[in-house]
Every structure is written in C-alpha cells, then in structure tokens.
Amino acid sequence: MTTAIDTRVLIRAARDRVWDVLTDFSRAHEWMAEATDMRQDDATLAVGSVLRFRAQNSDRTSTVEALEPGRMIALASDGPGVHAVYTYTLTDVEGGTEVRLVADVGTSGPMRLLGPVIRGSIAKADGGQLVALARLLTTNDTPA
C-alpha cells in the first residue's frame, strides 16, 4: 500500500476528550467532510466492529482493523479494486493531544493504473479531517 495522507495536528484538549469525539461516529459528519449518517453496528467498539455511512452518494462500510482504546484506531474500507486503511493515533503532548492520521491506499486490477489519481483524490477529500476535528474540539464543542 502507498500512503495518501500523513498529517498531524495539535489539539488543545485532553486525549480522552479527543478520543470521545473521534469515536462518536454519530458526529463524524462534523469533521469528516465526505461522511454522513455514520453509525456503528456493534454496541461496543472492538476490532471487527463495522461502521456504516454514506460518502459521495454511496453506501459505504469501514471495519475496525486495529484498536488501542484512547490511543489508536485503524479503519479499513474496501471498494472495487481499492483498499484503504485510515489510522488515527493520539499522543499526549504539552498543551494537549497530538493526533496523527495516516491513510494508506492499495489498488489492484484495473484500478492499479488509477492508483495515483485515487490517492490524490483521497488526500484532497480527507486531508483536512484533523484540522476540522481540532476546530470542532477547540471552538464549537462543549467539553464533557
């Protein structure tokens, strides 16, 4: 797989608070520009949990591929010839929480030729997620 996004941002909020908003999937539309109506199938977030949402006028799913509660979550999505893994990592730092997003994207079959275009499209669509999350947590969100 090839990295489409590797970005990080300092959010001036406690890691637990950032984690709560990051994993409250009913609020994902507030910081994920492309996702709407996101919901979690399982009551408890765990590896294998399925998230359902709409993006670009299509029904989509993501599966929790890796999870370290409060610290890291990796969400995997598949489409025809495309496999993407978005990994969000939270680290305590002076002044708040550093959040890193790495989006790795693999293509296969006929989509392999479009790999660079697909990764560019993903970077453009989702590269601003962390800035939007930081804005939500520092200006619009009411602390719990």
DSSP file (Angstrom, degrees, kcal/mol; ACC not computed):
  #  RESIDUE AA STRUCTURE BP1 BP2  ACC     N-H-->O    O-->H-N    N-H-->O    O-->H-N    TCO  KAPPA ALPHA  PHI   PSI    X-CA   Y-CA   Z-CA
    1    1 A M              0   0    0      0, 0.0     2,-0.4     0, 0.0   105,-0.2   0.000 360.0 360.0 360.0 155.5    0.0    0.0    0.0
    2    2 A T  E     -A  105   0A   0    103,-2.4   103,-3.2   113,-0.0     2,-0.4  -0.931 360.0-111.0-119.4 140.9    1.0    3.6   -0.6
    3    3 A T  E     +A  104   0A   0     -2,-0.4   101,-0.3   101,-0.2     3,-0.1  -0.549  32.4 173.1 -75.3 127.4    0.5    6.5    1.8
    4    4 A A  E    S+     0   0A   0     99,-3.5     2,-0.4    -2,-0.4   100,-0.2   0.722  72.9  23.3 -98.4 -32.6   -2.1    9.0    0.6
    5    5 A I  E     +A  103   0A   0     98,-1.4    98,-2.4     2,-0.0    -1,-0.3  -1.000  52.9 164.5-137.6 135.4   -2.2   11.1    3.8
    6    6 A D  E     +A  102   0A   0     -2,-0.4     2,-0.3    96,-0.2    96,-0.2  -0.739  30.8 139.2-147.2  97.9    0.3   11.5    6.6
    7    7 A T  E     -A  101   0A   0     94,-2.4    94,-3.0    -2,-0.2     2,-0.3  -0.935  28.5-165.1-140.2 158.2   -0.6   14.5    8.7
    8    8 A R  E     -A  100   0A   0     -2,-0.3     2,-0.3    92,-0.2    92,-0.2  -0.981   2.8-171.4-144.5 156.9   -0.7   15.5   12.3
    9    9 A V  E     -A   99   0A   0     90,-2.2    90,-2.8    -2,-0.3     2,-0.6  -0.995  24.6-123.9-147.3 147.7   -2.2   18.3   14.4
   10   10 A L  E     -A   98   0A   0     -2,-0.3     2,-0.5    88,-0.2    88,-0.2  -0.843  25.6-164.5 -91.3 124.8   -2.1   19.6   17.9
   11   11 A I  E     -A   97   0A   0     86,-3.2    86,-2.9    -2,-0.6     2,-2.4  -0.957  19.3-136.7-111.3 124.8   -5.5   19.7   19.5
   12   12 A R  S    S+     0   0    0     -2,-0.5     2,-0.3    84,-0.2    84,-0.2  -0.417  73.8  89.9 -81.9  66.6   -5.7   21.8   22.7
   13   13 A A  S    S-     0   0    0     -2,-2.4    -2,-0.2    84,-0.1   125,-0.1  -0.972  86.7 -84.7-154.0 156.2   -7.8   19.3   24.5
   14   14 A A     >  -     0   0    0     -2,-0.3     4,-2.3     1,-0.1     3,-0.4  -0.328  39.1-118.3 -64.5 147.5   -7.2   16.2   26.7
   15   15 A R  H  > S+     0   0    0      1,-0.2     4,-2.9     2,-0.2     5,-0.2   0.876 113.9  55.4 -56.1 -41.4   -6.6   13.0   24.9
   16   16 A D  H  > S+     0   0    0      1,-0.2     4,-2.3     2,-0.2    -1,-0.2   0.896 108.8  47.9 -60.2 -39.7   -9.7   11.4   26.5
   17   17 A R  H  > S+     0   0    0     -3,-0.4     4,-1.9     2,-0.2    -1,-0.2   0.912 112.3  48.3 -67.5 -42.7  -11.9   14.2   25.2
   18   18 A V  H  X S+     0   0    0     -4,-2.3     4,-3.0     1,-0.2    -2,-0.2   0.931 111.9  50.3 -62.2 -45.0  -10.4   13.9   21.7
   19   19 A W  H  X S+     0   0    0     -4,-2.9     4,-2.4     1,-0.2    -2,-0.2   0.911 107.0  54.7 -59.4 -43.5  -10.9   10.2   21.7
   20   20 A D  H  < S+     0   0    0     -4,-2.3     4,-0.3    -5,-0.2    -1,-0.2   0.907 114.3  39.4 -59.0 -42.9  -14.5   10.6   22.7
   21   21 A V  H >< S+     0   0    0     -4,-1.9     3,-1.0     2,-0.2    -2,-0.2   0.909 113.6  54.8 -73.7 -41.7  -15.3   12.8   19.8
   22   22 A L  H 3< S+     0   0    0     -4,-3.0    -2,-0.2     1,-0.2    -1,-0.2   0.866 116.1  38.0 -58.0 -38.2  -13.1   10.8   17.4
   23   23 A T  T 3< S+     0   0    0     -4,-2.4     2,-1.4    -5,-0.2    -1,-0.2   0.310  87.2  97.6-102.6   8.2  -15.0    7.6   18.2
   24   24 A D    X   -     0   0    0     -3,-1.0     3,-2.6    -4,-0.3     4,-0.2  -0.723  56.1-176.3 -89.3  84.6  -18.5    9.2   18.5
   25   25 A F  G >  S+     0   0    0     -2,-1.4     3,-1.2     1,-0.3    13,-0.3   0.685  72.4  70.8 -65.3 -19.0  -19.3    8.1   14.9
   26   26 A S  G 3  S+     0   0    0      1,-0.2    -1,-0.3     2,-0.1     3,-0.2   0.699 104.0  45.3 -66.7 -16.5  -22.7    9.8   15.0
   27   27 A R  G X  S+     0   0    0     -3,-2.6     3,-2.3    -6,-0.2     4,-0.4   0.342  79.5 105.7-104.6   3.8  -20.7   13.1   15.0
   28   28 A A  G X>  +     0   0    0     -3,-1.2     4,-3.0     1,-0.3     3,-2.0   0.838  70.0  66.0 -56.1 -34.8  -18.3   12.1   12.2
   29   29 A H  G 34 S+     0   0    0     -4,-0.3    -1,-0.3     1,-0.3    -2,-0.1   0.714  89.7  68.1 -60.9 -18.4  -20.0   14.4    9.7
   30   30 A E  G <4 S+     0   0    0     -3,-2.3    -1,-0.3     1,-0.1    -2,-0.2   0.699 122.0  11.6 -74.8 -18.5  -18.9   17.3   11.8
   31   31 A W  T <4 S+     0   0    0     -3,-2.0     2,-0.8    -4,-0.4   102,-0.3   0.479 114.1  75.8-136.1 -10.4  -15.2   16.7   10.9
   32   32 A M    ><  -     0   0    0     -4,-3.0     3,-1.1    -5,-0.2    -1,-0.2  -0.900  64.0-162.0-104.1 104.2  -15.2   14.2    8.1
   33   33 A A  T 3  S+     0   0    0     -2,-0.8    -1,-0.1    92,-0.3    93,-0.1   0.797  85.6  42.5 -58.4 -32.7  -16.3   16.2    5.0
   34   34 A E  T 3  S+     0   0    0     91,-0.2    22,-0.5    -3,-0.1     2,-0.4   0.597  98.2  85.5 -92.5 -11.7  -17.3   13.2    2.9
   35   35 A A  E <   +B   55   0A   0     -3,-1.1     2,-0.3    -7,-0.2    20,-0.2  -0.765  46.5 167.8-102.7 134.9  -19.1   11.1    5.6
   36   36 A T  E     +B   54   0A   0     18,-2.3    18,-2.8    -2,-0.4    -9,-0.1  -0.950  61.9  16.4-134.4 158.8  -22.8   11.4    6.5
   37   37 A D  E    S+     0   0A   0     -2,-0.3     2,-0.3    16,-0.2    -1,-0.1   0.830  77.1 178.0  52.6  39.7  -25.1    9.2    8.6
   38   38 A M  E     +     0   0A   0    -13,-0.3     2,-0.3    15,-0.1    15,-0.2  -0.550   3.1 167.6 -77.3 136.5  -22.2    7.2   10.1
   39   39 A R  E     -B   52   0A   0     13,-2.5    13,-2.9    -2,-0.3     2,-0.5  -0.989  32.5-125.2-147.1 154.1  -23.3    4.6   12.6
   40   40 A Q  E     -B   51   0A   0     -2,-0.3    11,-0.2    11,-0.2     5,-0.0  -0.855   9.8-152.7-101.7 130.3  -21.6    1.7   14.4
   41   41 A D  S    S+     0   0    0      9,-2.9     2,-0.2    -2,-0.5    -1,-0.1   0.897  77.9  61.4 -68.0 -40.9  -23.3   -1.7   14.1
   42   42 A D  S    S-     0   0    0      8,-0.4    -2,-0.1     1,-0.1     4,-0.0  -0.580  77.0-135.2 -92.4 149.8  -22.0   -3.1   17.5
   43   43 A A  S    S+     0   0    0     -2,-0.2     2,-0.5     1,-0.1    -1,-0.1   0.843  95.1  49.2 -68.8 -33.5  -22.8   -1.6   20.9
   44   44 A T  S    S-     0   0    0     -3,-0.0     2,-0.4     2,-0.0    -1,-0.1  -0.924  89.0-123.2-113.1 131.0  -19.1   -1.9   21.9
   45   45 A L        +     0   0    0     -2,-0.5     2,-0.3     4,-0.1    -2,-0.0  -0.571  52.0 141.7 -71.3 125.2  -16.3   -0.6   19.8
   46   46 A A    >   -     0   0    0     -2,-0.4     3,-2.6    20,-0.0    18,-0.3  -0.963  60.8 -67.5-155.4 164.7  -13.8   -3.5   19.1
   47   47 A V  T 3  S+     0   0    0     -2,-0.3    18,-0.2     1,-0.3     3,-0.1  -0.431 125.1  30.2 -57.0 131.2  -11.7   -5.0   16.4
   48   48 A G  T 3  S+     0   0    0     16,-2.9    -1,-0.3     1,-0.4    17,-0.1   0.208  84.7 141.4  97.7 -14.1  -14.1   -6.2   13.7
   49   49 A S    <   -     0   0    0     -3,-2.6    15,-2.7    15,-0.1     2,-0.4  -0.339  45.2-136.6 -59.9 142.6  -16.8   -3.6   14.5
   50   50 A V  E     - C   0  63A   0     13,-0.2    -9,-2.9    -3,-0.1     2,-0.4  -0.881  13.2-160.5-108.2 133.6  -18.5   -2.4   11.3
   51   51 A L  E     -BC  40  62A   0     11,-3.3    11,-2.1    -2,-0.4     2,-0.4  -0.933   6.7-160.4-109.7 134.4  -19.3    1.3   10.6
   52   52 A R  E     +BC  39  61A   0    -13,-2.9   -13,-2.5    -2,-0.4     2,-0.3  -0.936  25.0 141.1-116.2 139.6  -21.9    2.2    8.0
   53   53 A F  E     - C   0  60A   0      7,-2.1     7,-3.4    -2,-0.4     2,-0.4  -0.959  44.7-106.7-161.4 173.6  -22.1    5.6    6.4
   54   54 A R  E     +BC  36  59A   0    -18,-2.8   -18,-2.3    -2,-0.3     2,-0.3  -0.943  34.8 167.0-113.5 137.8  -22.7    7.5    3.2
   55   55 A A  E >   -BC  35  58A   0      3,-2.3     3,-1.3    -2,-0.4   -20,-0.1  -0.972  68.3  -0.6-149.1 135.2  -20.0    9.1    1.2
   56   56 A Q  T 3  S-     0   0    0    -22,-0.5     3,-0.1    -2,-0.3   -21,-0.1   0.896 129.5 -58.3  51.4  44.6  -20.1   10.5   -2.3
   57   57 A N  T 3  S+     0   0    0      1,-0.2     2,-0.3    -3,-0.0    -1,-0.3   0.706 116.7 106.2  61.9  24.2  -23.7    9.5   -2.6
   58   58 A S  E <  S-C   55   0A   0     -3,-1.3    -3,-2.3     0, 0.0     2,-0.4  -0.967  75.1-112.6-131.3 149.0  -22.9    5.8   -2.0
   59   59 A D  E     +C   54   0A   0     -2,-0.3     2,-0.3    -5,-0.2    -5,-0.2  -0.650  45.2 179.7 -75.6 133.7  -23.5    3.5    1.0
   60   60 A R  E     -C   53   0A   0     -7,-3.4    -7,-2.1    -2,-0.4     2,-0.3  -0.876  17.7-155.2-132.7 162.7  -20.1    2.5    2.5
   61   61 A T  E     -C   52   0A   0     -2,-0.3    17,-0.4    17,-0.2     2,-0.3  -0.982   3.6-169.1-135.5 151.9  -18.7    0.5    5.3
   62   62 A S  E     -C   51   0A   0    -11,-2.1   -11,-3.3    -2,-0.3     2,-0.4  -0.969  12.0-148.1-132.1 150.6  -15.5    0.5    7.3
   63   63 A T  E     -CD  50  76A   0     13,-2.5    13,-2.9    -2,-0.3     2,-0.7  -0.963  24.1-115.2-120.8 136.8  -14.2   -2.1    9.7
   64   64 A V  E     + D   0  75A   0    -15,-2.7   -16,-2.9    -2,-0.4    11,-0.2  -0.604  36.9 175.8 -70.4 114.1  -12.2   -1.5   12.8
   65   65 A E  E     +     0   0A   0      9,-2.9     2,-0.3    -2,-0.7    -1,-0.2   0.784  65.3   8.9 -92.5 -32.8   -8.9   -3.2   11.9
   66   66 A A  E     - D   0  74A   0      8,-1.1     8,-2.5   -20,-0.1     2,-0.3  -0.990  66.2-174.8-148.7 149.2   -6.9   -2.3   15.0
   67   67 A L  E     + D   0  73A   0     -2,-0.3     6,-0.2     6,-0.2   -20,-0.1  -0.956  20.8 172.0-153.7 127.7   -7.8   -0.6   18.2
   68   68 A E  E >>  - D   0  72A   0      4,-3.0     3,-3.0    -2,-0.3     4,-2.3  -0.855  46.7-123.1-127.0  93.8   -6.0    0.6   21.3
   69   69 A P  T 34 S+     0   0    0      0, 0.0     4,-0.1     0, 0.0    -2,-0.1  -0.035  91.3   8.2 -47.8 131.2   -8.8    2.4   23.2
   70   70 A G  T 34 S+     0   0    0      1,-0.1   -51,-0.1   -51,-0.1     3,-0.1   0.294 134.5  49.7  83.4  -9.2   -7.9    6.0   23.9
   71   71 A R  T <4 S+     0   0    0     -3,-3.0    19,-3.5     1,-0.3     2,-0.3   0.702 109.0   7.7-129.0 -39.7   -4.8    5.9   21.7
   72   72 A M  E  <  +DE  68  89A   0     -4,-2.3    -4,-3.0    17,-0.2     2,-0.3  -0.993  43.2 178.4-156.9 140.8   -5.3    4.4   18.2
   73   73 A I  E     -DE  67  88A   0     15,-2.1    15,-3.0    -2,-0.3     2,-0.5  -0.986  10.4-161.8-142.1 136.5   -7.9    3.2   15.8
   74   74 A A  E     -DE  66  87A   0     -8,-2.5    -9,-2.9    -2,-0.3    -8,-1.1  -0.982   7.0-163.8-119.1 126.6   -7.5    1.9   12.3
   75   75 A L  E     -DE  64  86A   0     11,-2.8    11,-2.8    -2,-0.5     2,-0.4  -0.945   4.5-159.3-114.2 124.1  -10.5    1.8    9.9
   76   76 A A  E     -DE  63  85A   0    -13,-2.9   -13,-2.5    -2,-0.5     2,-0.4  -0.859   9.6-177.7-106.9 136.5  -10.3   -0.3    6.8
   77   77 A S  E     - E   0  84A   0      7,-2.9     7,-2.9    -2,-0.4     2,-0.4  -0.979   6.8-160.3-131.7 145.2  -12.5    0.3    3.8
   78   78 A D  E     + E   0  83A   0    -17,-0.4   -17,-0.2    -2,-0.4     5,-0.2  -0.969  14.6 163.8-127.4 142.6  -12.8   -1.6    0.5
   79   79 A G  E >   - E   0  82A   0      3,-2.9     3,-2.1    -2,-0.4     2,-0.5  -0.835  60.5 -49.5-138.4 178.3  -14.2   -0.7   -2.9
   80   80 A P  T 3  S-     0   0    0      0, 0.0     3,-0.1     0, 0.0    28,-0.1  -0.354 126.9 -16.3 -56.6 108.7  -13.8   -2.2   -6.3
   81   81 A G  T 3  S+     0   0    0     -2,-0.5    27,-2.0     1,-0.1     2,-0.4   0.573 120.2 100.4  74.0   9.4  -10.0   -2.6   -6.6
   82   82 A V  E <   -EF  79 107A   0     -3,-2.1    -3,-2.9    25,-0.2     2,-0.4  -0.993  43.4-179.3-133.1 131.3   -9.3   -0.2   -3.8
   83   83 A H  E     -EF  78 106A   0     23,-2.7    23,-3.3    -2,-0.4     2,-0.4  -0.996  11.9-178.3-127.4 124.7   -8.3   -1.0   -0.1
   84   84 A A  E     -EF  77 105A   0     -7,-2.9    -7,-2.9    -2,-0.4     2,-0.4  -0.966  12.6-166.9-126.9 140.9   -7.8    1.9    2.3
   85   85 A V  E     -EF  76 104A   0     19,-2.6    19,-2.6    -2,-0.4     2,-0.6  -0.985   4.7-164.4-127.7 120.1   -6.7    2.0    5.9
   86   86 A Y  E     -EF  75 103A   0    -11,-2.8   -11,-2.8    -2,-0.4     2,-0.5  -0.918   9.0-167.4-103.8 117.9   -7.1    5.2    7.9
   87   87 A T  E     -EF  74 102A   0     15,-3.0    15,-2.2    -2,-0.6     2,-0.5  -0.935   4.0-167.6-113.0 121.9   -5.1    5.1   11.2
   88   88 A Y  E     -EF  73 101A   0    -15,-3.0   -15,-2.1    -2,-0.5     2,-0.4  -0.931   7.3-173.1-107.5 124.4   -5.7    7.7   13.8
   89   89 A T  E     -EF  72 100A   0     11,-2.4    11,-2.6    -2,-0.5     2,-0.4  -0.977   7.2-158.5-123.4 130.7   -3.1    7.9   16.6
   90   90 A L  E     - F   0  99A   0    -19,-3.5     2,-0.4    -2,-0.4     9,-0.2  -0.914  11.5-179.6-111.6 133.1   -3.5   10.1   19.7
   91   91 A T  E     - F   0  98A   0      7,-2.4     7,-3.1    -2,-0.4     2,-0.3  -0.998  29.3-121.1-133.9 132.5   -0.5   11.1   21.8
   92   92 A D  E     + F   0  97A   0     -2,-0.4     2,-0.3     5,-0.2     5,-0.2  -0.567  43.0 165.6 -68.4 130.1   -0.3   13.3   25.0
   93   93 A V  E >   - F   0  96A   0      3,-2.3     3,-2.2    -2,-0.3     2,-0.2  -0.923  48.2 -73.4-138.1 165.1    1.9   16.3   24.4
   94   94 A E  T 3  S+     0   0    0     -2,-0.3     3,-0.1     1,-0.3     0, 0.0  -0.420 121.6  20.1 -59.7 127.7    2.5   19.5   26.2
   95   95 A G  T 3  S-     0   0    0     -2,-0.2     2,-0.4     1,-0.1    -1,-0.3   0.413 131.8 -49.4  93.3  -1.3   -0.5   21.7   25.5
   96   96 A G  E <  S- F   0  93A   0     -3,-2.2    -3,-2.3   -84,-0.2     2,-0.4  -0.975  87.0 -26.2 150.4-134.0   -2.9   19.0   24.5
   97   97 A T  E     -AF  11  92A   0    -86,-2.9   -86,-3.2    -2,-0.4     2,-0.5  -0.988  39.5-143.9-130.6 129.2   -3.1   16.0   22.2
   98   98 A E  E     -AF  10  91A   0     -7,-3.1    -7,-2.4    -2,-0.4     2,-0.5  -0.829  19.9-164.5 -89.5 128.4   -1.2   15.3   19.0
   99   99 A V  E     -AF   9  90A   0    -90,-2.8   -90,-2.2    -2,-0.5     2,-0.4  -0.960   2.8-167.0-115.3 129.1   -3.4   13.5   16.5
  100  100 A R  E     -AF   8  89A   0    -11,-2.6   -11,-2.4    -2,-0.5     2,-0.5  -0.944   3.9-164.3-116.8 136.6   -1.9   11.8   13.5
  101  101 A L  E     +AF   7  88A   0    -94,-3.0   -94,-2.4    -2,-0.4     2,-0.5  -0.985   7.4 179.6-119.3 123.8   -3.7   10.5   10.5
  102  102 A V  E     -AF   6  87A   0    -15,-2.2   -15,-3.0    -2,-0.5     2,-0.6  -0.992   6.4-168.8-120.6 123.1   -2.1    8.1    8.1
  103  103 A A  E     -AF   5  86A   0    -98,-2.4   -99,-3.5    -2,-0.5   -98,-1.4  -0.943   4.2-169.9-114.3 111.8   -4.2    6.9    5.2
  104  104 A D  E     -AF   3  85A   0    -19,-2.6   -19,-2.6    -2,-0.6     2,-0.4  -0.855   5.3-167.8-102.1 135.5   -2.6    4.0    3.3
  105  105 A V  E     -AF   2  84A   0   -103,-3.2  -103,-2.4    -2,-0.4     2,-0.4  -0.982   7.5-172.2-131.2 128.9   -4.3    3.0    0.0
  106  106 A G  E     - F   0  83A   0    -23,-3.3   -23,-2.7    -2,-0.4     2,-0.3  -0.923   5.4-164.3-116.9 146.9   -3.7    0.0   -2.2
  107  107 A T  E     - F   0  82A   0     -2,-0.4     2,-0.3   -25,-0.2   -25,-0.2  -0.929   7.5-178.8-127.2 153.2   -5.1   -0.6   -5.6
  108  108 A S    >   +     0   0    0    -27,-2.0     3,-1.4    -2,-0.3     4,-0.2  -0.937  47.2   6.6-145.2 166.9   -5.4   -3.8   -7.7
  109  109 A G  G >  S-     0   0    0     -2,-0.3     3,-1.8     1,-0.3     4,-0.4  -0.246 128.2 -13.6  59.1-144.8   -6.6   -5.0  -11.0
  110  110 A P  G >  S+     0   0    0      0, 0.0     3,-0.8     0, 0.0     4,-0.4   0.767 133.4  66.2 -60.9 -25.1   -7.7   -2.3  -13.5
  111  111 A M  G X  S+     0   0    0     -3,-1.4     3,-1.0     1,-0.2     4,-0.4   0.698  80.5  80.6 -71.0 -17.2   -7.7    0.3  -10.6
  112  112 A R  G X  S+     0   0    0     -3,-1.8     3,-1.4     1,-0.3    -1,-0.2   0.885  88.0  55.1 -56.5 -39.2   -3.9   -0.1  -10.3
  113  113 A L  G <  S+     0   0    0     -3,-0.8    -1,-0.3    -4,-0.4     4,-0.2   0.799 109.5  47.3 -64.1 -27.8   -3.4    2.3  -13.2
  114  114 A L  G <> S+     0   0    0     -3,-1.0     4,-2.8    -4,-0.4     3,-0.4   0.357  79.4 111.2 -94.5   4.7   -5.6    4.9  -11.4
  115  115 A G  H <> S+     0   0    0     -3,-1.4     4,-2.8    -4,-0.4     5,-0.2   0.883  77.2  46.9 -47.8 -52.6   -3.7    4.5   -8.1
  116  116 A P  H  > S+     0   0    0      0, 0.0     4,-2.0     0, 0.0    -1,-0.2   0.881 114.6  47.7 -61.1 -36.8   -2.0    7.9   -8.1
  117  117 A V  H  > S+     0   0    0     -3,-0.4     4,-2.3     2,-0.2    -2,-0.2   0.917 112.5  49.0 -68.8 -42.6   -5.3    9.6   -9.1
  118  118 A I  H  X S+     0   0    0     -4,-2.8     4,-2.5     2,-0.2     5,-0.2   0.932 112.1  48.0 -62.7 -46.5   -7.2    7.7   -6.4
  119  119 A R  H  X S+     0   0    0     -4,-2.8     4,-2.6    -5,-0.2    -1,-0.2   0.893 111.8  50.4 -62.8 -38.9   -4.6    8.6   -3.7
  120  120 A G  H  X S+     0   0    0     -4,-2.0     4,-2.2    -5,-0.2    -1,-0.2   0.896 110.3  49.5 -64.2 -40.1   -4.7   12.3   -4.8
  121  121 A S  H  X S+     0   0    0     -4,-2.3     4,-2.6     2,-0.2    -2,-0.2   0.903 111.7  48.5 -65.1 -41.7   -8.5   12.3   -4.6
  122  122 A I  H  X S+     0   0    0     -4,-2.5     4,-3.0     2,-0.2     5,-0.4   0.920 110.9  50.7 -64.2 -43.8   -8.4   10.8   -1.1
  123  123 A A  H  X S+     0   0    0     -4,-2.6     4,-1.7     1,-0.2    -2,-0.2   0.906 113.4  45.6 -60.8 -41.5   -5.8   13.3    0.0
  124  124 A K  H  < S+     0   0    0     -4,-2.2     4,-0.3     2,-0.2    -2,-0.2   0.915 118.6  41.4 -67.7 -43.1   -7.9   16.2   -1.3
  125  125 A A  H  < S+     0   0    0     -4,-2.6   -92,-0.3    -5,-0.2    -2,-0.2   0.874 131.5  20.9 -73.7 -38.2  -11.1   14.9    0.2
  126  126 A D  H >< S+     0   0    0     -4,-3.0     3,-1.8    -5,-0.2     4,-0.3   0.481  92.3  95.3-115.3  -4.4   -9.8   13.8    3.6
  127  127 A G  T 3< S+     0   0    0     -4,-1.7     3,-0.3    -5,-0.4     4,-0.2   0.712  86.1  54.3 -63.2 -20.2   -6.6   15.6    4.2
  128  128 A G  T 3> S+     0   0    0     -4,-0.3     4,-2.2     1,-0.2    -1,-0.3   0.339  75.6 103.8 -95.0   6.3   -8.4   18.3    6.2
  129  129 A Q  H <> S+     0   0    0     -3,-1.8     4,-2.6     1,-0.2     5,-0.2   0.910  80.5  47.8 -55.8 -46.4  -10.0   15.9    8.7
  130  130 A L  H  > S+     0   0    0     -3,-0.3     4,-2.7    -4,-0.3    -1,-0.2   0.868 110.2  51.3 -69.1 -35.5   -7.7   16.7   11.6
  131  131 A V  H  > S+     0   0    0     -4,-0.2     4,-2.4     2,-0.2    -1,-0.2   0.917 112.6  47.3 -63.8 -42.1   -7.9   20.4   11.2
  132  132 A A  H  X S+     0   0    0     -4,-2.2     4,-2.5  -101,-0.2    -2,-0.2   0.892 111.8  50.4 -65.9 -39.4  -11.7   20.1   11.2
  133  133 A L  H  X S+     0   0    0     -4,-2.6     4,-2.4  -102,-0.3    -2,-0.2   0.921 111.4  48.4 -63.5 -44.1  -11.5   17.9   14.3
  134  134 A A  H  X S+     0   0    0     -4,-2.7     4,-1.9     2,-0.2     5,-0.2   0.917 111.4  50.0 -62.0 -43.2   -9.3   20.4   16.1
  135  135 A R  H  X>S+     0   0    0     -4,-2.4     4,-2.1     1,-0.2     5,-1.0   0.922 111.1  49.7 -61.3 -44.3  -11.6   23.2   15.2
  136  136 A L  I  X>S+     0   0    0     -4,-2.5     5,-2.3     1,-0.2     4,-0.7   0.924 114.2  44.4 -59.3 -46.3  -14.6   21.3   16.5
  137  137 A L  I  <5S+     0   0    0     -4,-2.4    -1,-0.2     1,-0.2    -2,-0.2   0.745 121.2  37.2 -74.9 -23.9  -12.9   20.5   19.7
  138  138 A T  I  <5S+     0   0    0     -4,-1.9    -1,-0.2    -5,-0.2    -2,-0.2   0.622 131.7  16.7-106.2 -14.3  -11.5   23.9   20.4
  139  139 A T  I  <5S+     0   0    0     -4,-2.1    -3,-0.2    -5,-0.2    -2,-0.1   0.695 130.4  26.6-125.8 -34.7  -14.2   26.3   19.2
  140  140 A N  I  <<S+     0   0    0     -5,-1.0     2,-0.3    -4,-0.7    -3,-0.2   0.682  95.2  89.2-108.1 -20.6  -17.6   24.5   18.7
  141  141 A D      < -     0   0    0     -5,-2.3     3,-0.0    -6,-0.3     0, 0.0  -0.580  66.3-135.5 -90.6 141.6  -17.7   21.6   21.1
  142  142 A T        -     0   0    0     -2,-0.3    -2,-0.0     1,-0.0    -4,-0.0  -0.833  32.4-116.0 -90.8 121.8  -18.9   21.8   24.7
  143  143 A P              0   0    0      0, 0.0    -1,-0.0     0, 0.0  -130,-0.0  -0.243 360.0 360.0 -59.2 144.2  -16.5   19.9   27.0
  144  144 A A              0   0    0     -3,-0.0    -2,-0.0     0, 0.0    -3,-0.0   0.455 360.0 360.0 -79.0 360.0  -17.9   16.9   28.7
